[in-house]
Amino acid sequence: MDEIQELREHYRNAVIRMAVEREALAFWAIDSDDAARFADISGVSFDEESDVVIGAREAVMDLAARMPFLFNRTGVKQGCPPSACSPPAFRGRKF
């Protein structure tokens, strides 16, 4: 594997990880790094031409079903007043 291929692979993995972390935060992960570490990303793909990650949301939803303790199911961030930290979009969301 040449150096350019290694850089592309590193970039691909970093972009996929960031997309999974972003989706985990949207689902109120307690620690997005843990969520990215434990998520099954075998079904997540990255289209280099369009820079689009496909399947990150599904990976996080699957993780939330398998390991719900990684997510704050109340929709309120720890140490934050509900009026300031609970987004209206989260209310009613089920894992």
C-alpha positions as CSV (number, residue, x, y, z in Angstrom):
1,M,0.0,0.0,0.0
2,D,1.5,3.3,-1.0
3,E,1.5,6.5,1.1
4,I,-1.4,8.1,-0.8
5,Q,-3.6,5.0,-0.2
6,E,-2.8,5.0,3.5
7,L,-3.7,8.7,3.7
8,R,-7.0,8.1,1.9
9,E,-7.8,5.2,4.3
10,H,-7.0,7.3,7.3
11,Y,-9.1,10.2,6.0
12,R,-12.0,7.8,5.3
13,N,-11.9,6.3,8.8
14,A,-11.7,9.7,10.4
15,V,-14.7,11.0,8.4
16,I,-16.7,7.9,9.3
17,R,-15.8,8.2,13.0
18,M,-16.8,11.9,13.1
19,A,-20.1,11.2,11.4
20,V,-20.9,8.5,13.9
21,E,-19.9,10.8,16.8
22,R,-22.1,13.6,15.4
23,E,-25.1,11.2,15.1
24,A,-24.4,9.9,18.6
25,L,-24.6,13.4,20.0
26,A,-27.9,13.9,18.1
27,F,-29.2,10.9,20.0
28,W,-27.9,12.3,23.3
29,A,-24.9,10.0,23.8
30,I,-23.4,10.4,27.2
31,D,-19.9,10.1,25.6
32,S,-19.8,10.4,21.8
33,D,-16.3,8.9,21.8
34,D,-17.6,5.7,23.6
35,A,-20.5,5.6,21.1
36,A,-18.1,5.8,18.1
37,R,-15.9,3.1,19.7
38,F,-18.7,0.6,20.3
39,A,-20.8,1.3,17.2
40,D,-20.7,-1.4,14.5
41,I,-19.5,0.6,11.5
42,S,-19.2,-2.4,9.2
43,G,-22.3,-1.1,7.3
44,V,-21.2,2.5,7.2
45,S,-19.7,3.7,3.9
46,F,-18.1,6.8,2.6
47,D,-18.5,8.1,-0.9
48,E,-15.2,10.0,-1.7
49,E,-16.6,11.8,-4.7
50,S,-19.5,13.4,-2.9
51,D,-17.9,13.3,0.7
52,V,-21.1,11.7,2.1
53,V,-21.2,9.2,4.9
54,I,-24.0,6.6,4.5
55,G,-25.2,4.5,7.4
56,A,-23.9,6.5,10.4
57,R,-27.4,7.1,11.8
58,E,-28.4,3.5,11.5
59,A,-25.2,2.4,13.3
60,V,-26.0,4.7,16.2
61,M,-29.6,3.6,16.3
62,D,-28.4,0.0,16.4
63,L,-26.0,0.9,19.2
64,A,-28.7,2.7,21.2
65,A,-30.8,-0.5,21.0
66,R,-27.9,-2.8,22.0
67,M,-26.4,-0.5,24.7
68,P,-29.0,2.0,25.9
69,F,-26.9,2.9,28.9
70,L,-24.6,4.8,26.6
71,F,-27.4,7.3,26.0
72,N,-29.2,9.8,28.2
73,R,-32.8,8.7,27.5
74,T,-34.3,11.7,29.3
75,G,-33.2,14.1,26.7
76,V,-31.6,16.4,29.2
77,K,-27.8,16.8,29.4
78,Q,-26.2,16.2,32.8
79,G,-25.9,19.3,34.9
80,C,-28.0,21.4,32.6
81,P,-31.4,23.0,33.3
82,P,-34.1,21.3,31.1
83,S,-35.2,24.6,29.6
84,A,-31.7,25.3,28.3
85,C,-30.6,21.8,27.2
86,S,-33.6,19.8,26.1
87,P,-34.2,20.4,22.4
88,P,-37.8,20.1,21.3
89,A,-36.8,17.7,18.5
90,F,-35.8,15.1,21.1
91,R,-39.0,15.0,23.0
92,G,-40.9,11.8,22.1
93,R,-37.9,10.2,20.4
94,K,-37.7,6.5,21.1
95,F,-34.7,4.2,20.7
